[in-house]
């Protein structure tokens, strides 16, 4: 978004929050890179049936305000979830993009009408981007303009972990080594039984778990002296935590919610200079496992033996060279450049069509 913001006004219309209020309002917060975050604040007592109409009114008011401030401009709608159609489908735009990052219908608690909403969004979209190879294969037959843009990386940010010289964060400072760490959302996609089993097999290894717990009961998290649930951390603080880990791991369950995932944390771990253990998620096996950059494990015993082997490796220079060479072509600049080329091409065709119609 910050890269797109170099040439455009970016408004990120957030999920609604609910507070004690008489009327819906829209909170606007400028962020770096020309991104304006718009958060609908709805009254706590508002009925579900009225929430879409309230957000629709707030969106229309915002678009009108932007038009008055900046005059006539081309308008692009960029969807991360088909459910946003509920309040935006009546608004006209010059180009519609569906950025499909996950198979959301497979997630726990998915709205029952999500599949129908996605069908409607495919019909409306001019461009469809997918965040992983598996997802691309699943969606490519549903639209004429489906394009693959796998997870990219802010390499400079995560590379800070390689040469980090300050003290450990306070809540990690007294955790013994070796440390095996995970960061990300903790939900139904995590194999909690695997985490528990490996921690039981190796009580001297310590597992640092960073991220918010969502859609699952926090009481279900395995509690052992060597498992440390540290909660969510700000993005800017992640390198300071990763710098103190000996290995990264991605203990994903193999279920419908993980069938099409392409974890962004895979290249982020590598950029931080960490070797990684992962369960056999398709978009991790291909290409990271095949390239020898991630160790693929399917059971607690395999994870223990693979981790022990990685701990014995002291010279990481060759591995780091391979990881850096692999990551060299992955950047948000490259990703945005490819997306922008497709957008500009379709917008040019739209302008030509409008000129023909006017003539």
C-alpha positions in Angstrom: 0.0 0.0 0.0 2.8 2.4 0.8 4.3 1.7 -2.7 0.9 2.3 -4.3 0.7 5.4 -2.3 3.5 7.0 -4.2 1.2 7.6 -7.2 -2.3 7.4 -5.7 -4.4 8.3 -2.7 -4.8 5.1 -0.7 -7.8 4.6 1.7 -7.8 1.4 3.7 -11.4 0.8 4.7 -11.2 -1.3 7.9 -13.5 -3.8 9.6 -16.0 -2.0 11.8 -15.5 -1.6 15.6 -18.3 -1.2 18.1 -18.5 1.4 20.8 -21.1 3.2 22.9 -22.2 5.9 20.5 -25.5 7.3 19.2 -24.5 7.4 15.5 -22.0 5.7 13.2 -18.9 7.7 12.6 -15.7 7.2 10.5 -12.4 7.6 12.2 -9.6 8.6 9.8 -6.0 8.1 10.7 -3.1 9.0 8.3 -0.3 6.5 8.1 3.1 6.5 6.5 3.4 6.3 2.7 0.2 8.2 2.0 -2.2 5.6 3.4 -5.3 6.8 5.1 -6.9 4.2 7.4 -10.7 4.6 7.7 -12.4 2.7 10.6 -16.2 2.6 10.8 -17.3 3.0 14.4 -20.8 1.6 14.9 -23.0 1.8 18.0 -22.8 -1.3 20.1 -26.6 -1.7 20.1 -26.8 -1.6 16.3 -28.6 -4.6 14.8 -26.7 -6.8 12.4 -29.2 -6.2 9.7 -28.4 -2.4 9.8 -24.6 -2.6 9.9 -24.1 -2.9 6.1 -26.3 0.1 5.5 -24.4 2.1 8.1 -21.0 1.3 6.5 -22.4 2.0 3.0 -23.4 5.5 4.1 -20.0 6.1 5.7 -18.2 4.9 2.5 -20.3 7.1 0.3 -19.7 10.1 2.5 -16.0 9.5 2.4 -15.9 9.1 -1.4 -17.9 12.4 -1.7 -15.4 14.1 0.6 -12.5 12.8 -1.4 -14.1 14.0 -4.7 -14.7 17.5 -3.3 -11.1 17.7 -2.1 -9.2 16.2 -5.1 -11.7 16.7 -7.9 -12.4 14.1 -10.6 -10.2 11.1 -10.3 -10.0 7.4 -11.3 -11.4 5.2 -8.6 -10.0 1.7 -8.0 -11.7 -0.7 -5.5 -9.3 -3.3 -4.1 -11.0 -6.1 -2.2 -9.3 -8.4 0.4 -12.5 -10.0 1.3 -15.7 -10.6 -0.7 -17.8 -9.7 2.3 -17.0 -6.0 1.7 -19.4 -6.2 -1.2 -22.2 -6.0 1.3 -21.7 -2.2 1.7 -19.8 -1.3 -1.5 -21.4 -3.2 -4.4 -23.6 -0.2 -5.3 -20.6 2.1 -5.6 -19.3 2.5 -9.2 -15.5 2.3 -9.8 -13.2 2.5 -12.8 -11.3 -0.7 -11.9 -12.1 -3.6 -9.5 -9.4 -5.8 -8.1 -9.8 -9.0 -6.0 -6.7 -9.7 -4.0 -7.3 -13.3 -2.9 -4.9 -14.0 -0.1 -6.6 -17.1 1.4 -9.5 -19.5 0.9 -11.5 -17.6 3.5 -14.5 -19.9 3.2 -12.5 -22.7 4.8 -11.7 -20.7 8.0 -13.5 -21.3 11.2 -16.5 -19.0 11.6 -16.6 -18.0 7.9 -19.9 -16.2 7.0 -22.4 -18.6 5.4 -22.8 -16.3 2.4 -19.0 -15.9 1.7 -19.0 -18.3 -1.2 -21.8 -16.5 -2.9 -20.2 -13.2 -2.3 -17.0 -14.4 -3.8 -18.9 -15.6 -6.9 -20.3 -12.0 -7.2 -16.8 -10.5 -6.7 -15.4 -12.7 -9.5 -18.1 -11.5 -11.8 -17.4 -7.8 -10.9 -13.6 -7.9 -10.8 -11.4 -6.8 -13.6 -8.2 -8.3 -12.1 -7.7 -11.1 -9.6 -4.4 -11.5 -7.7 -3.6 -14.7 -5.7 -1.1 -14.8 -2.8 0.2 -18.3 -3.4 0.7 -21.1 -6.0 -2.0 -23.4 -4.6 -4.5 -20.6 -4.5 -3.7 -19.6 -8.0 -4.3 -23.2 -9.3 -7.6 -23.2 -7.4 -8.8 -19.9 -8.8 -7.3 -19.6 -12.3 -10.3 -21.2 -14.0 -12.8 -18.8 -12.5 -11.7 -15.6 -14.2 -9.8 -14.5 -17.4 -7.4 -12.3 -15.5 -6.0 -14.3 -12.5 -2.4 -13.5 -11.7 0.0 -15.1 -9.2 1.8 -12.8 -6.8 3.3 -14.9 -4.0 4.3 -13.6 -0.6 7.0 -11.0 -0.8 9.3 -9.6 1.9 10.5 -6.4 3.5 14.0 -7.8 3.6 15.7 -4.8 5.2 13.3 -5.0 8.2 13.9 -8.6 9.0 17.6 -8.6 8.2 18.0 -6.5 11.3 17.7 -9.7 13.3 21.0 -10.9 11.9 23.1 -8.2 13.4 21.0 -7.2 16.4 23.2 -6.2 19.3 20.8 -4.8 21.9 19.5 -6.8 24.8 16.7 -9.3 24.4 13.1 -7.9 24.9 12.2 -8.0 28.6 9.7 -10.9 28.2 12.2 -13.0 26.3 15.3 -12.1 28.2 15.2 -15.0 30.8 14.0 -17.7 28.4 16.8 -20.3 28.1 18.4 -21.5 24.9 17.9 -23.3 22.6 14.9 -21.3 21.5 12.5 -22.3 18.7 10.1 -19.5 17.7 6.9 -18.9 15.9 5.2 -15.5 15.1 1.8 -15.0 13.6 -1.9 -15.6 14.3 -2.6 -18.5 16.6 -5.8 -20.0 15.5 -7.3 -23.3 14.1 -4.4 -23.4 11.6 -1.9 -24.3 14.3 -1.2 -27.9 15.3 -1.3 -27.4 19.0 -0.9 -31.1 19.6 2.4 -31.0 17.7 3.7 -28.1 19.7 2.8 -29.9 22.9 4.3 -33.2 21.9 7.6 -31.7 20.8 7.8 -29.7 24.0 7.2 -32.8 26.0 9.9 -34.8 24.1 12.5 -32.1 24.6 11.9 -30.3 27.9 15.2 -28.5 27.6 14.1 -26.8 24.4 12.1 -23.6 24.7 9.3 -22.6 22.4 8.6 -18.9 22.0 5.1 -18.2 20.6 4.3 -14.7 19.5 0.9 -13.6 18.1 -2.8 -13.0 19.0 -5.0 -16.0 19.8 -8.2 -15.8 17.7 -11.2 -18.0 17.0 -9.9 -20.7 19.5 -10.2 -20.8 23.3 -6.9 -19.6 24.8 -7.5 -22.2 27.5 -6.8 -24.8 24.9 -3.2 -23.7 24.4 -0.8 -26.3 25.8 0.8 -25.2 29.0 4.3 -26.4 29.8 7.3 -24.8 31.5 9.1 -24.7 28.1 6.3 -23.2 26.0 6.1 -19.4 26.3 3.0 -17.6 25.0 4.1 -14.0 24.7 1.1 -12.5 22.9 1.0 -10.1 20.0 4.0 -7.8 19.3 4.3 -4.7 17.1 5.7 -5.3 13.6 8.7 -3.1 14.3 9.7 -5.2 17.3 9.8 -8.5 15.6 13.5 -8.4 14.6 14.5 -8.0 18.2 12.6 -11.2 19.1 13.8 -13.2 16.1 17.4 -12.2 16.8 17.3 -14.3 20.0 15.9 -17.5 18.4 17.9 -20.5 17.3 15.4 -21.9 14.9 12.0 -20.8 13.4 9.1 -23.2 13.1 5.8 -23.2 11.5 3.6 -25.9 13.2 0.6 -25.7 10.9 -2.1 -28.3 11.0 -3.0 -30.0 7.8 -6.7 -29.1 7.4 -9.1 -27.2 5.1 -8.0 -23.9 6.6 -4.3 -24.5 5.6 -4.8 -26.2 2.2 -4.1 -23.1 0.2 -2.0 -21.0 2.6 1.3 -19.5 1.5 2.9 -18.2 4.8 4.6 -14.8 4.4 6.6 -15.7 7.5 8.6 -18.3 5.4 10.7 -15.7 3.6 10.7 -13.5 6.7 12.3 -16.2 8.8 14.9 -16.7 6.1 15.6 -13.0 5.8 16.2 -12.9 9.5 18.8 -15.6 9.1 16.9 -18.4 10.8 16.7 -22.0 9.6 13.1 -23.1 9.6 11.1 -26.3 10.4 7.6 -26.6 8.9 4.9 -29.1 8.5 4.3 -30.1 4.8 2.2 -27.1 3.7 2.2 -27.3 -0.1 3.4 -23.7 -0.8 6.2 -24.3 1.7 7.3 -27.7 0.3 7.3 -26.1 -3.1 9.7 -24.3 -3.5 11.3 -23.7 0.0 11.6 -27.4 1.0 12.8 -28.4 -2.5 15.5 -25.7 -2.4 16.8 -27.0 0.9 15.9 -23.8 2.8 13.2 -25.2 5.0 13.2 -28.6 6.8 9.8 -30.4 6.2 8.6 -32.4 9.2 5.4 -34.4 9.6 5.6 -35.7 13.2 7.0 -34.8 16.6 9.8 -37.3 16.2 10.7 -35.9 12.8 10.7 -32.4 14.2 13.0 -33.4 17.1 15.5 -35.2 14.8 15.5 -32.4 12.2 15.9 -29.7 14.8 18.8 -31.6 16.5 20.5 -31.9 13.2 20.2 -28.2 12.5 21.5 -27.3 16.0 24.7 -29.2 15.1 25.5 -27.0 12.1 27.8 -24.2 13.2 28.9 -22.8 9.8 25.8 -21.1 8.3 27.6 -19.0 5.6 26.7 -21.3 2.6 23.1 -21.7 3.8 22.7 -17.9 4.2 24.2 -17.4 0.8 21.6 -19.7 -0.7 18.8 -18.1 1.2 19.8 -14.6 0.1 20.2 -15.7 -3.5 16.7 -17.2 -3.3 15.2 -14.1 -1.7 16.9 -11.6 -4.1 14.0 -11.5 -6.5 11.4 -11.2 -3.8 10.6 -7.6 -2.8 7.4 -5.6 -2.5 8.9 -3.2 -5.1 9.0 -6.1 -7.6 5.5 -7.2 -6.6 4.0 -3.8 -6.9 5.7 -3.1 -10.2 4.1 -6.3 -11.6 0.7 -5.4 -10.2 0.9 -1.8 -11.4 1.8 -2.9 -15.0 -1.4 -5.0 -15.1 -3.5 -2.2 -13.6 -2.1 0.4 -16.0 -2.7 -1.8 -19.0 -6.4 -2.3 -18.1 -6.9 1.3 -17.2 -5.5 2.4 -20.6 -8.0 0.1 -22.3 -10.8 1.6 -20.2 -9.8 5.1 -21.1 -9.7 4.2 -24.8 -13.1 2.7 -24.6 -14.5 5.9 -22.9 -13.0 8.1 -25.6 -14.6 6.0 -28.3 -17.9 6.2 -26.5 -17.7 10.0 -26.1 -16.7 10.4 -29.8 
